[in-house]
């Protein structure tokens, strides 16, 4: 891997991995009682997203950190640029969806809309110790936002050479927190998982990769010298081992290591069969609209039930259509998938991308 001294460029293969990750979450939510979910697909997908966020966000922050140290930009302006760019990417779609949902089916919030409006639905879930149906997936967006709030301050405030110690310390603290909290829960996935500190091992592992990419000659770690294929297989085997042994507090760590190697492979660029898959234009496009796929996906089973006239909890006043061909789990999955791709594609074209393009004015 060559040393990088400029801002991280666009890596289309990572868009493909975004799609694969969101597809795991979709499978988990749309096929909850299917044997395919004997493995925690939703957890795997979300953990990958956290590692990827840790990598991409930290990469850009590290380059800004160099500019701050070289007096090319002030601390305050760097923060302003970061938060404006994140706001333009994340807020518009999120608030559009939660407000539209509140207008159409306010009862879905059960009087808790303020938790979503202030971007802390994960703390609500921890408080009530239950999943709020079609709104449950917003917990991870809350964690992401809380990550954004503190991460720039940690990187910008810390001397650059100390970051190689900061990130491992964060990882260890996160694992230690889960060890303390999980050991008495008797559950593989605990509600402690929705708290940001439980997810910071994933963000920290992504940040370590960003540190290596920023200057490999100075911040090379032994595990980045391991061939990507070996790293993926080895960490996958360890993930399976701790899963079957029910060592819950370590599972996310090894899944994050697996994600680390998948991302490292994309940075180095996959070739051969793997390359042909992650370079597929359709998959890359689905990855490009993956934020919309994630935000909208948990509403699709509800929308289909409304179209069939089967929804009783939160019905919409729309004409019901229930042809015979629209029956069965396979057809339901396909129709929901088609609706999701259409809605997400339109959302990207007419809402997200025009706003996203405004980011070019804040660099």
DRENBA-861141 format. One record per residue (C-alpha): residue number from 1; residue in three letters; chain; z, y, x. Coordinates in Angstrom, 1 decimal. Layout:
<rs>
     n   res   chain        z        y        x
   NUM   ALA       A        Z        Y        X
...
</rs>
This chain:
<rs>
     n   res   chain        z        y        x
     1   UNK       A      0.0      0.0      0.0
     2   UNK       A     -0.9      3.4      1.4
     3   UNK       A      1.5      6.3      1.6
     4   UNK       A      1.2      8.7     -1.3
     5   UNK       A      1.9     12.4     -0.7
     6   UNK       A      0.4     13.9     -3.9
     7   UNK       A      1.2     13.6     -7.6
     8   UNK       A      0.8     10.2     -9.0
     9   UNK       A     -2.7      9.9    -10.6
    10   UNK       A     -3.7      8.1    -13.8
    11   UNK       A     -3.5      4.3    -13.6
    12   UNK       A     -5.5      2.8    -16.4
    13   UNK       A     -4.1     -0.7    -15.8
    14   UNK       A     -0.7      0.6    -16.8
    15   UNK       A     -2.1      1.5    -20.2
    16   UNK       A     -3.0     -2.2    -20.7
    17   UNK       A      0.5     -3.2    -19.9
    18   UNK       A      1.8     -0.6    -22.4
    19   UNK       A     -0.2     -2.4    -25.0
    20   UNK       A      1.1     -5.8    -24.0
    21   UNK       A      4.7     -4.5    -24.1
    22   UNK       A      4.3     -2.9    -27.6
    23   UNK       A      2.6     -6.1    -28.8
    24   UNK       A      5.7     -8.0    -27.9
    25   UNK       A      7.8     -5.6    -30.0
    26   UNK       A      5.4     -5.9    -32.9
    27   UNK       A      5.6     -9.7    -32.8
    28   UNK       A      9.4     -9.5    -32.8
    29   UNK       A      9.5     -7.2    -35.8
    30   UNK       A      6.6     -8.7    -37.8
    31   UNK       A      7.4    -12.4    -37.3
    32   UNK       A     11.2    -12.4    -37.2
    33   UNK       A     11.6    -16.0    -38.2
    34   UNK       A      8.7    -17.5    -36.3
    35   UNK       A      9.4    -19.8    -33.4
    36   UNK       A      7.4    -17.5    -31.2
    37   UNK       A     10.6    -15.3    -31.2
    38   UNK       A     12.8    -18.0    -29.7
    39   UNK       A     12.4    -15.7    -26.6
    40   UNK       A     13.5    -12.1    -27.2
    41   UNK       A     10.1    -10.6    -27.3
    42   UNK       A     11.3     -7.2    -28.5
    43   UNK       A     13.8     -6.9    -25.8
    44   UNK       A     11.2     -7.9    -23.2
    45   UNK       A      8.8     -5.2    -24.4
    46   UNK       A     11.3     -2.4    -24.6
    47   UNK       A     12.8     -3.2    -21.2
    48   UNK       A      9.3     -3.0    -19.7
    49   UNK       A      8.8      0.4    -21.2
    50   UNK       A     12.1      1.6    -19.7
    51   UNK       A     11.1      0.4    -16.3
    52   UNK       A      7.7      2.1    -16.7
    53   UNK       A      9.3      5.3    -17.8
    54   UNK       A     11.7      5.2    -14.8
    55   UNK       A      8.7      4.8    -12.6
    56   UNK       A      6.4      7.4    -14.0
    57   UNK       A      9.0     10.0    -14.8
    58   UNK       A     10.7      9.6    -11.4
    59   UNK       A      7.3      9.7     -9.6
    60   UNK       A      6.5     13.1    -11.0
    61   UNK       A     10.1     14.4    -10.5
    62   UNK       A     10.0     13.3     -6.9
    63   UNK       A      6.9     15.3     -6.2
    64   UNK       A      8.5     18.3     -8.0
    65   UNK       A     11.6     17.7     -5.9
    66   UNK       A      9.5     18.0     -2.7
    67   UNK       A      8.1     21.3     -4.0
    68   UNK       A     11.6     22.6     -4.7
    69   UNK       A     12.8     21.6     -1.2
    70   UNK       A      9.7     23.3      0.3
    71   UNK       A     10.3     26.4     -1.9
    72   UNK       A      7.0     26.1     -3.7
    73   UNK       A      8.8     26.2     -7.0
    74   UNK       A     12.3     27.0     -8.3
    75   UNK       A     14.7     24.5     -9.7
    76   UNK       A     14.7     26.3    -13.0
    77   UNK       A     10.9     26.4    -13.3
    78   UNK       A     10.6     22.7    -12.4
    79   UNK       A     13.0     21.9    -15.2
    80   UNK       A     11.1     24.1    -17.6
    81   UNK       A      7.8     22.4    -16.8
    82   UNK       A      9.3     19.0    -17.1
    83   UNK       A     10.9     19.6    -20.5
    84   UNK       A      7.9     21.4    -22.0
    85   UNK       A      5.6     18.5    -20.9
    86   UNK       A      7.9     15.9    -22.3
    87   UNK       A      8.3     17.9    -25.6
    88   UNK       A      4.6     18.1    -26.1
    89   UNK       A      4.2     14.4    -25.6
    90   UNK       A      7.2     13.0    -27.5
    91   UNK       A      8.4     15.4    -30.2
    92   UNK       A      5.4     16.1    -32.4
    93   UNK       A      4.7     12.6    -33.5
    94   UNK       A      8.4     11.6    -33.7
    95   UNK       A      9.4     14.5    -35.9
    96   UNK       A      6.2     14.2    -38.0
    97   UNK       A      7.1     10.6    -38.8
    98   UNK       A     10.8     11.0    -39.5
    99   UNK       A     10.2     14.1    -41.7
   100   UNK       A      7.4     12.4    -43.6
   101   UNK       A      9.6      9.3    -44.1
   102   UNK       A     12.4     11.6    -45.3
   103   UNK       A     10.1     13.2    -47.9
   104   UNK       A      8.6      9.9    -49.1
   105   UNK       A     11.7      7.7    -49.1
   106   UNK       A     14.8      9.7    -48.2
   107   UNK       A     17.0      6.7    -49.3
   108   UNK       A     15.8      4.9    -46.1
   109   UNK       A     18.1      7.1    -44.1
   110   UNK       A     21.2      6.2    -46.1
   111   UNK       A     22.5      9.8    -45.6
   112   UNK       A     22.1      9.6    -41.8
   113   UNK       A     19.0     11.7    -41.3
   114   UNK       A     20.8     14.1    -38.9
   115   UNK       A     21.2     11.3    -36.4
   116   UNK       A     17.4     10.9    -36.2
   117   UNK       A     16.8     14.7    -36.3
   118   UNK       A     19.0     15.1    -33.2
   119   UNK       A     17.4     12.1    -31.4
   120   UNK       A     20.6      9.9    -31.3
   121   UNK       A     19.7      7.0    -33.6
   122   UNK       A     20.9      4.6    -30.9
   123   UNK       A     24.5      6.0    -31.2
   124   UNK       A     24.3      5.7    -35.0
   125   UNK       A     23.3      2.0    -34.6
   126   UNK       A     26.2      1.5    -32.2
   127   UNK       A     28.6      3.2    -34.7
   128   UNK       A     27.6      1.2    -37.8
   129   UNK       A     26.9     -2.0    -35.8
   130   UNK       A     23.8     -2.9    -37.9
   131   UNK       A     20.0     -2.3    -37.7
   132   UNK       A     18.6      0.3    -40.2
   133   UNK       A     15.5     -1.7    -41.3
   134   UNK       A     12.2      0.0    -40.7
   135   UNK       A     14.0      2.8    -38.7
   136   UNK       A     15.6      0.5    -36.3
   137   UNK       A     13.0      0.8    -33.5
   138   UNK       A     13.8      4.5    -33.0
   139   UNK       A     16.9      3.5    -31.0
   140   UNK       A     14.8      3.1    -27.9
   141   UNK       A     13.2      6.5    -28.3
   142   UNK       A     16.7      7.9    -28.5
   143   UNK       A     17.5      6.2    -25.2
   144   UNK       A     14.3      7.6    -23.6
   145   UNK       A     15.2     11.1    -24.7
   146   UNK       A     18.7     10.8    -23.3
   147   UNK       A     17.2      9.5    -20.0
   148   UNK       A     15.0     12.6    -19.9
   149   UNK       A     18.0     14.9    -20.4
   150   UNK       A     19.9     13.8    -17.3
   151   UNK       A     17.4     12.4    -14.9
   152   UNK       A     15.7     15.6    -13.7
   153   UNK       A     19.2     17.1    -12.9
   154   UNK       A     20.2     14.0    -10.8
   155   UNK       A     16.9     14.0     -8.8
   156   UNK       A     16.6     17.8     -8.3
   157   UNK       A     20.3     18.2     -7.4
   158   UNK       A     20.5     15.3     -4.9
   159   UNK       A     19.3     15.6     -1.3
   160   UNK       A     16.0     13.6     -1.0
   161   UNK       A     17.3     11.1      1.5
   162   UNK       A     20.3     10.2     -0.7
   163   UNK       A     18.1      9.1     -3.6
   164   UNK       A     17.7      5.7     -2.0
   165   UNK       A     21.4      5.3     -2.5
   166   UNK       A     21.6      7.0     -5.9
   167   UNK       A     19.2      4.7     -7.7
   168   UNK       A     20.9      1.4     -6.6
   169   UNK       A     24.3      2.9     -7.6
   170   UNK       A     23.0      3.7    -11.0
   171   UNK       A     21.7      0.1    -11.4
   172   UNK       A     25.0     -1.4    -10.3
   173   UNK       A     27.0      0.9    -12.7
   174   UNK       A     24.7     -0.2    -15.6
   175   UNK       A     25.1     -3.8    -14.8
   176   UNK       A     28.9     -3.4    -14.3
   177   UNK       A     29.2     -1.7    -17.7
   178   UNK       A     27.3     -4.5    -19.4
   179   UNK       A     29.5     -7.1    -17.6
   180   UNK       A     32.6     -5.5    -19.0
   181   UNK       A     31.3     -5.0    -22.5
   182   UNK       A     29.2     -8.2    -22.9
   183   UNK       A     31.7    -10.8    -21.7
   184   UNK       A     33.7    -10.7    -24.9
   185   UNK       A     30.9    -10.3    -27.4
   186   UNK       A     29.8    -13.9    -27.6
   187   UNK       A     26.2    -12.6    -28.2
   188   UNK       A     23.2    -12.5    -26.0
   189   UNK       A     22.0     -9.1    -27.4
   190   UNK       A     25.0     -6.9    -28.2
   191   UNK       A     25.0     -3.5    -29.8
   192   UNK       A     26.2     -2.2    -26.4
   193   UNK       A     22.5     -2.6    -25.5
   194   UNK       A     21.6      0.5    -27.5
   195   UNK       A     23.8      2.8    -25.3
   196   UNK       A     21.8      4.6    -22.6
   197   UNK       A     24.0      3.4    -19.7
   198   UNK       A     23.1     -0.2    -20.7
   199   UNK       A     19.4      0.6    -20.1
   200   UNK       A     19.8      2.6    -16.9
   201   UNK       A     19.4     -0.5    -14.7
   202   UNK       A     15.8     -0.6    -16.0
   203   UNK       A     15.2      3.1    -15.4
   204   UNK       A     16.8      2.8    -11.9
   205   UNK       A     14.6     -0.1    -10.9
   206   UNK       A     11.5      1.9    -12.0
   207   UNK       A     12.8      4.9    -10.0
   208   UNK       A     13.2      2.7     -6.9
   209   UNK       A      9.5      1.8     -7.1
   210   UNK       A      8.6      5.5     -7.6
   211   UNK       A     10.6      6.3     -4.4
   212   UNK       A      8.6      3.7     -2.4
   213   UNK       A      5.3      4.9     -3.8
   214   UNK       A      6.2      8.5     -2.9
   215   UNK       A      6.5      7.6      0.8
   216   UNK       A      6.4      3.9      1.7
   217   UNK       A      6.8      4.6      5.4
   218   UNK       A     10.2      6.1      4.9
   219   UNK       A     11.5      4.3      1.8
   220   UNK       A     10.2      0.8      2.2
   221   UNK       A     12.4     -1.9      0.7
   222   UNK       A     12.1     -5.6      1.5
   223   UNK       A     11.3     -6.7     -2.1
   224   UNK       A      8.2     -4.4     -2.1
   225   UNK       A      6.8     -6.5      0.8
   226   UNK       A      6.9     -9.7     -1.3
   227   UNK       A      3.4    -10.6     -2.8
   228   UNK       A      3.2     -9.4     -6.4
   229   UNK       A      2.4    -12.9     -7.7
   230   UNK       A      5.4    -14.4     -5.9
   231   UNK       A      7.7    -11.5     -7.2
   232   UNK       A      6.5    -12.0    -10.8
   233   UNK       A      7.0    -15.8    -10.8
   234   UNK       A     10.3    -15.7     -8.9
   235   UNK       A     11.8    -13.0    -11.2
   236   UNK       A     10.5    -14.7    -14.3
   237   UNK       A     12.2    -18.0    -13.3
   238   UNK       A     15.4    -16.1    -12.7
   239   UNK       A     15.1    -14.3    -16.0
   240   UNK       A     14.6    -17.7    -17.8
   241   UNK       A     17.7    -19.1    -15.9
   242   UNK       A     20.1    -16.3    -16.9
   243   UNK       A     18.7    -16.4    -20.5
   244   UNK       A     19.3    -20.1    -20.9
   245   UNK       A     22.7    -19.8    -19.2
   246   UNK       A     23.4    -16.8    -21.6
   247   UNK       A     24.4    -14.5    -18.8
   248   UNK       A     23.6    -11.5    -21.0
   249   UNK       A     24.6     -8.7    -18.6
   250   UNK       A     22.1     -9.9    -15.9
   251   UNK       A     19.1    -10.8    -18.2
   252   UNK       A     17.9     -7.2    -18.5
   253   UNK       A     18.1     -6.8    -14.7
   254   UNK       A     15.9     -9.7    -13.9
   255   UNK       A     13.4     -8.7    -16.7
   256   UNK       A     13.3     -5.3    -15.1
   257   UNK       A     12.6     -6.9    -11.7
   258   UNK       A      9.7     -8.8    -13.3
   259   UNK       A      8.5     -5.5    -14.8
   260   UNK       A      8.8     -3.9    -11.4
   261   UNK       A      6.3     -6.4     -9.9
   262   UNK       A      3.9     -6.1    -12.9
   263   UNK       A      3.8     -2.3    -12.3
   264   UNK       A      3.6     -2.7     -8.6
   265   UNK       A      0.5     -4.9     -9.1
   266   UNK       A     -1.1     -2.2    -11.3
   267   UNK       A     -0.4      0.5     -8.7
   268   UNK       A     -2.1     -1.7     -6.1
   269   UNK       A     -4.8     -2.6     -8.7
   270   UNK       A     -5.2     -6.1    -10.0
   271   UNK       A     -8.4     -7.9     -9.1
   272   UNK       A    -10.1    -11.1    -10.3
   273   UNK       A     -9.1    -12.6    -13.7
   274   UNK       A     -6.0    -10.5    -14.0
   275   UNK       A     -8.1     -7.4    -13.2
   276   UNK       A    -10.7     -8.2    -15.8
   277   UNK       A     -8.0     -8.4    -18.4
   278   UNK       A     -6.1     -5.2    -17.6
   279   UNK       A     -9.4     -3.3    -17.0
   280   UNK       A    -10.7     -4.2    -20.5
   281   UNK       A    -11.6     -1.0    -22.2
   282   UNK       A    -10.3     -2.1    -25.6
   283   UNK       A     -7.0     -3.0    -24.2
   284   UNK       A     -6.8      0.2    -22.2
   285   UNK       A     -7.5      2.2    -25.4
   286   UNK       A     -4.8      0.3    -27.3
   287   UNK       A     -2.4      1.1    -24.5
   288   UNK       A     -3.5      4.8    -24.6
   289   UNK       A     -2.4      4.9    -28.3
   290   UNK       A      0.6      2.7    -27.7
   291   UNK       A      3.1      5.5    -28.5
   292   UNK       A      1.6      5.7    -32.0
   293   UNK       A      1.5      1.9    -32.2
   294   UNK       A      5.2      1.8    -31.5
   295   UNK       A      6.3      4.7    -33.7
   296   UNK       A      4.3      3.4    -36.7
   297   UNK       A      4.5     -0.3    -36.4
   298   UNK       A      7.9     -0.9    -38.1
   299   UNK       A      6.6      0.8    -41.3
   300   UNK       A      3.6     -1.5    -41.7
   301   UNK       A      5.3     -4.4    -43.4
   302   UNK       A      6.9     -1.9    -45.8
   303   UNK       A      3.6     -0.2    -46.5
   304   UNK       A      1.9     -3.6    -47.1
   305   UNK       A      4.7     -4.6    -49.6
   306   UNK       A      4.1     -1.2    -51.3
   307   UNK       A      0.4     -1.9    -51.6
   308   UNK       A      1.1     -5.3    -53.0
   309   UNK       A      3.6     -3.9    -55.5
   310   UNK       A      6.4     -6.1    -54.0
   311   UNK       A      8.6     -3.4    -52.4
   312   UNK       A     11.9     -3.1    -54.3
   313   UNK       A     14.2     -1.2    -51.9
   314   UNK       A     12.0      1.8    -51.1
   315   UNK       A      8.9      1.7    -53.4
   316   UNK       A      6.1      4.2    -53.1
   317   UNK       A      4.4      5.5    -56.3
   318   UNK       A      0.9      4.2    -55.3
   319   UNK       A     -1.5      1.9    -57.1
   320   UNK       A     -0.7     -1.7    -56.3
   321   UNK       A     -3.4     -4.1    -55.0
   322   UNK       A     -2.7     -7.7    -54.6
   323   UNK       A     -5.8     -9.8    -54.2
   324   UNK       A     -5.5    -13.5    -53.5
   325   UNK       A     -6.9    -13.2    -50.0
   326   UNK       A     -4.1    -10.8    -49.1
   327   UNK       A     -1.6    -13.6    -49.1
   328   UNK       A      0.1    -15.6    -46.3
   329   UNK       A      1.7    -14.7    -43.0
   330   UNK       A     -1.5    -14.8    -40.9
   331   UNK       A     -3.4    -12.5    -43.3
   332   UNK       A     -0.4    -10.2    -43.6
   333   UNK       A     -0.2     -9.9    -39.8
   334   UNK       A     -3.9     -9.2    -39.5
   335   UNK       A     -4.0     -6.6    -42.3
   336   UNK       A     -0.9     -4.9    -40.9
   337   UNK       A     -2.5     -4.9    -37.4
   338   UNK       A     -5.7     -3.3    -38.8
   339   UNK       A     -3.7     -0.6    -40.7
   340   UNK       A     -1.6      0.1    -37.6
   341   UNK       A     -4.6      0.5    -35.2
   342   UNK       A     -6.4      2.7    -37.7
   343   UNK       A     -3.4      5.0    -38.3
   344   UNK       A     -2.5      5.1    -34.6
   345   UNK       A     -6.1      5.8    -33.6
   346   UNK       A     -6.4      8.7    -36.1
   347   UNK       A     -3.0     10.0    -35.0
   348   UNK       A     -4.0     10.0    -31.4
   349   UNK       A     -7.3     11.7    -32.1
   350   UNK       A     -6.2     14.4    -34.4
   351   UNK       A     -2.5     14.9    -33.6
   352   UNK       A     -1.3     13.6    -30.3
   353   UNK       A     -4.3     14.2    -28.0
   354   UNK       A     -4.9     17.9    -29.0
   355   UNK       A     -1.2     18.6    -28.4
   356   UNK       A     -1.1     16.4    -25.3
   357   UNK       A     -4.0     18.4    -23.8
   358   UNK       A     -1.8     21.5    -23.8
   359   UNK       A      0.2     19.9    -20.9
   360   UNK       A     -2.5     21.0    -18.5
   361   UNK       A     -1.1     24.5    -18.8
   362   UNK       A      2.2     23.4    -17.4
   363   UNK       A      1.7     21.9    -14.0
</rs>
